[in-house]
């Protein structure tokens, strides 16, 4: 199947005037930051976006989300983007350990990139992926991964047929969260397992660093979860929701990986600081402070 080449996981709507997780209209402004990368790279002057917290469920979202700009950006991502994200595959190995105990035979990876994670699975497992980037999805297809779009998941041969759905560093990239949750549920059989990895806004590094937390400075990130808001979001379609604190990348001393981690931790906060020189302080960013700022979520389809 190749219909995903004309599809993507960035939807064309989000809740207007309310929380993207629970719909509550009671929100407070947390802070405002410039967007300096991704779809807004090199804009002069830089655009700014407001971060808003839902007082009902604690979810954090942003007010700048131009769907056409994001759709074009993701569709045209080059291989260098995916290569950078796949330098360290340790987070994939953590999820593989869970799958080995699960006995899954059919797996869908949402945001599968070039298929790096799916290609780590045994070849007797049926491997499917959703991927908006044309170049990456073609690479995944070439490695015998079936690329599908979300609309395909409603087809008889795919609906409620997957033992496991994974979404590794994906859910933070969209504000259309109810639709994404429903697509997860449509893909999974009853009792099937959902595995998510995303940043944790309520983690000690995120709370301590506040607006200086590197994760906030990627314009691709538009939804920021805590354990409380992720449970609120998943509860209508999932149960037995388990959350464990996780590292996105371990602190290791391989030169290439260390260089990537330092760039990740320093890059956007440093740019933010340059644009905010009138302010007096900027928190330094040792790589150690990124540890434990993600969460791994396991949930069972109702």
N, C-alpha and C positions, 0 to 999 in steps of 0.2 A: 504494500500500500504506500502511496506517495502523496496522498492528498494534503499532508501537513506542509508541503512546500508552499501551498497557497493559504496556509492557516498559521495561527500563532497563539501562544497562551496569554496574550495581552488583550483583554476584552475592551469593548467599546462603551462600557458604562460602569459607574460606581454609584454608591449611595450619595445623593446630593443633599448637603445640609445636615448630614447625620453621620454617626460613626459607621465605618465600613464593616465592623464586626457585629455590633448589636443594634445599630440604627438610632441610638440615643442622640438627641440634639444638644445635650448638655456637654459641651466641650470647653476646654480652656487652652489658651495659647501658652506654649512652653517656652519656645525661643524661635528666632529667625536666623537662617544661615544662607549664604550664597550657594548656588549650584555651579560647580566649576568643571565638571567632567561629563562623560557620557553624552547624552543628547544635547547638553548645553555647553559642551567644550568650546572654549575660545570666544564665547559671547562677550561683547564689550558694550556697555558695562555688564558685569555678571548679573544674572537673574537671582532673585531671592525667593525662598519658600518658607512658609510658616509651619512649624511643627505644632500639632494640636493633640491634646490628651483627652480621651473620653473619660468623663467622671464616673460613668456607670461601670465600664469594664476595664479601664486602664489602657486601652489600645492607643498607640501613637500613630498618627498619619500626617501627611503633608497636603498642602492646599494647591501645589503646582503639579499637575498631571495632564499633560497635553497628549492625548492618546495617539494621534497621528504621528507625532514626533517620536514617541516611544516605539510605536510599531515599526516605523522605518529604521530606527536605530537598531533594534534587535534583529530585524530581518537581514540587515547588511553587516552584521558583525563579522570581522575577519578572523582567520585562524589564530592569530596572535592572542586574541582575547581568551580563547579556549585553552590554548597551550599554557598561558600564564596560570589559569585556574587549575590545570592538571599537573603542575609541577610537583605538588604533594598530594598523593592519593590516600593518605592515612584516614581521612574521613570516610572514604569509600570502603576501606577495609573494616572499619567499625560496623558499618551497615551490613557488609558481607557476613560478618560473624553472626549477626542476628538472623540473616536469611538462611544460613547453614542449619540453624536450629529449627527454622520454620518449615522446611521441606517444600517450598513454593516451586511450582512447575511453570507458571506463566506470570511474567513481571512487566509492569509498565513503569518507565522512568520519565517523569515529566520534567522537561528542561534537560534532556539527555546530552546536549552538546554533540561532540563527535562520537559519542558512545563509549567513552573511556570506562565509565563505571559498568555499563552493561557487558562490555567485553571482558570484564573480570569474572563474570559468572560462568558456570559450567555450560558447555555448548548444548547439553540436552535440555536446558531451560529455554522456553519460548521468550524472546526478548523483543519488547516493543518500546518505542520512545516517542515523545512529543518534543519538537524542537523548532523554534521560529527561524533561526539563522540558516539561511539557504546553504551556505558553504559547509557549515557543520553538519546539517542534516544529510547532505550528500555524502559526506565522509562516513556518517553512521550507516547509511544505506549500503555503502560499499563494503561494510563489514558484516553484512547480513542481518542488520537490525531492521525490523519493520517500523517505519516512520508513519505515524498516524496523526490526525488532527482531533481536536476535542469533539467535533461533530461526528467523527467516525465511531466514537465510543458509544453512541446510541444505536449503532447497527446491531442486528441480532447476534452476529458472531462475536462481537466484542463486549456488548453491554453485560455488566455483572459477571465477567468471565475471568478477571485477574485475581490471583491469589495475593499479590502484593502490589501496591503502588508506592513508588518512592518519589520524593521531590527534594532534592539536595540543593540548598541555597536558591530557592525558587519563590516561596510564598511572600518574601519581602519585596518582590518586584511588581506586584499588582495591587490595586485598590479594589478590584472587583472580586472580593473575597467570598461572598456567598455563592457566586457562580463557580468559582474554582473549587470550593468545598463540594458542591453538588456534582461537579465533574469527577472528582475523586470517588465519590460515592457511586456514580454511574458506572465507573470502570470496575470497581471491586465487587466480588461476590459477597453475599452476606457472610460475616465472619472473617472476611479478608482483612489484611493488615495494611495500614497506612504508616509510612515512615517519613518523617520530615526532619530537616535540619535547617535552623534559622537562628538569627541573632536574638539575644535575650536582653531586652531593654531594662529588665529588672536585675540583671547580674551585677555583682560587685564592681567590675570594671566600668560598666555603663553608668551606674549610679555615681561612682566616684568622679568620673571624667565629665559627666554631663554633656554639654554641647561640644566638648572636645573629643568625645568618643569617635574614633575613625569611622565606624560603621554608618554614622549619620551623614557623612560627607560624600558618599557615593550617591549621585543623583538617580541611579538605577533603583535605589532602595526607597520605597514609598510607603511601606507598612512595617511597623516595628512592634513586635509582640513581646508580651511577658507570659509567664506560665498561666496567669489568670485569664488574659485575653485569648490565648490560644485554646484554652479549654472552653471558653464561652463560644468561640467561633466554631469549633468542631462538634460541640455537644448535640446539635440537631440531627446529625447523621452518624455519629460515632460514640462509642462507649469505651470503657477501660482505657482511658487516656493516661499514659504514663510519660512523665517528663524527667529527663536526666540532664544535668549540666554537662556541657561538652566543650571541647576545644575545636575551633575550626581547623587550626594547624598546630601540631605540637611544637614546643620550643626545641629545635634541633640545630645542630651547628654545621650542617652541610652548607657550603658557601652560597650556592645558588638559592636555596630555600631561605636562608637568613636574609639575603639581599632582597628577596621578594617580600618577606615579612616586614623588614624595616621600611621598604617603600610603601607598603600598605598602611603601616601605622603612622608614618610621618607625612605622607604625601598631601592628603587633603586637609588635615589640620594645619599644616604649615602654610598651604595656600590660603586657608581661611584667616590665619594670623596675619599674613601679608596684607590681606584686604581689610583687616580690622586693626591696623597699627595704632589707631588712636586709643585702643583699649590697653590696659596696663599689663595684663598677664596672659600667658598661654601655658597650659599644663604640658610638661614634657611627656614624651611617649615611649618609654622603654617597652620593648616587645613583650616583656613579662606581663604587662598590664592587660594584654589581650587574652590571656589564658582564662578559660572558663566563661567567656562572654557569649557562648552559643548554647543552644539546647537541642537535644535530640528527642523527638516526640514519636511515640508509638500509640496508635489508636486502632480500634477494631470496628469495622463496618457493622452497623446495626442490621 
